[in-house]
Amino acid sequence: MTTARPPQRPASRGRAPVRQLPLKLALFVLLCALPVYGSVSLWVRQGMLIPGCALLGMSLLAFVLYRHDKRQAGNGGQRTPENVLHTLELLGGWPGALLAQQLFRHKTRKVSFQIAFWLIVLVHQALWIDWLFLGKRLWQMLPLPLQSLITSAQSAGALAIC
């Protein structure tokens, strides 16, 4: 005796809701807490707007590029290279990338991509923890030319505007 399969639902034209939305929103808020706190802290204490502007600007750009890549994937068009997406994430756009991944269900199943993405998020979290709470120990391990570039831009006032 064979059991009958439940009838298949017709494919809906609209997007399916994000799975486990409350958990994912809580994780997103938790992950964004350090960068947002750090950006606001740097702005209030030192007048540095660049971290906050980078967080917002790169996140918006990453979100838009993920959306574009998802559409191109569906239409068989020119795709955005993964290294471009990862570069935007590394430059501070990982929150927008995370939102786009979940909203568009894009790049969520490719393990190698997800490993690189979460390593980028981990690096950002570690650097914010270092900057805010550990006396910039990791900062001091950055190559001297990079430290000098950031410090000179800060002293010239370039980091006070977006």
QUINOR-V473217 format. One record per run of one state. SS is the DSSP state (H for helix, E for strand, - for the rest). FROM is the first residue (numbers start at 1). TO is the last residue. If there is no record, write none. Layout:
BEGIN
ss = (SS	SS)
from = (FROM	FROM)
to = (TO	TO)
END
This chain:
BEGIN
ss = (-	H	-	H	-	H	-	H	-	H	-	H	-	H	-)
from = (1	21	47	50	76	82	105	111	134	139	142	144	156	158	161)
to = (20	46	49	75	81	104	110	133	138	141	143	155	157	160	162)
END
